[in-house]
């Protein structure tokens, strides 16, 4: 129970105020965007943007960025549903700034660049320079990026372009997730030009997609911690990857508590809910020595009072130490003892020989 909050109430005047509260100024400090708004998730961000800016007009998208993410969300489909017309440019592996510019007509509303959130293209590739494209586009054509991951100040993905870098390069609107790398509650955020954000906020669909007061409160709190450089403001991935010693300590604690049940093995970690598909980080793991078939043991772990989700590699069950929280260790050890250690011999239940 956290009591009331002043959602849509201006405390200075006592009259109805805006819904965003501190979100916009906090995100301005974090991303340098003029304004921002928050919706349910990043799919809603993109749909709202397309509906307002490009309905009935053309949207230029590279052939190499017409992606599908989990749940069947496809870029061509979402464009069609929004009422925008897809104009394809470039090839799967190469799309240049000139490809975009040559496709512009008097019906072009938007150039959309999409993060390849769950796959990577390597080898003979080329992508348009964002800054070059932003400077060359006609004033009436909006440049938008579906950045996806929500990378802002996180340090573990140097090859990933942050929201601030896109804004600095001249992108008009950037869509991204508030949960994945940013580390907040599930939400979608659009940051960019103030005039465009105001248009999006007035769109009839905005009320359908807007997030709740709880999401706003949690996101505000996270952003304040993040701007104050507090560890509490770090997403789970940043917390884990910046402290490899803690992962190793958890492995040692588990092996000491359950002798003979585990063997340490090297493993890898992928972060961001698929948003960094080509980035792998070292993380210690424990291989279970239990003789039961891997699938049987996997099912047994998942059926514990508090389910334990493991993985299988070469028919061996692995527990990745990067996914554990220190506060969970006591409960985890107690459950694993019940499952993996033999029950102590109870003389009172033994059958006596005649």
PyMOL commands that set and color helices and strands:
alter all, ss='L'
color gray80, all
select helices_A, chain A and resi 23-31+42-54+63-65+70-72+75-82+97-102+130-136+163-169+194-202+206-209+213-227+231-233+236-241+244-257+294-302+321-323+326-340+347-349
alter helices_A, ss='H'
color red, helices_A
select strands_A, chain A and resi 35-39+58-62+68-69+73-74+85-89+108-114+142-148+173-177+188-192+262-269+281-288+311-313+316-320
alter strands_A, ss='S'
color yellow, strands_A
deselect
rebuild
show_as cartoon
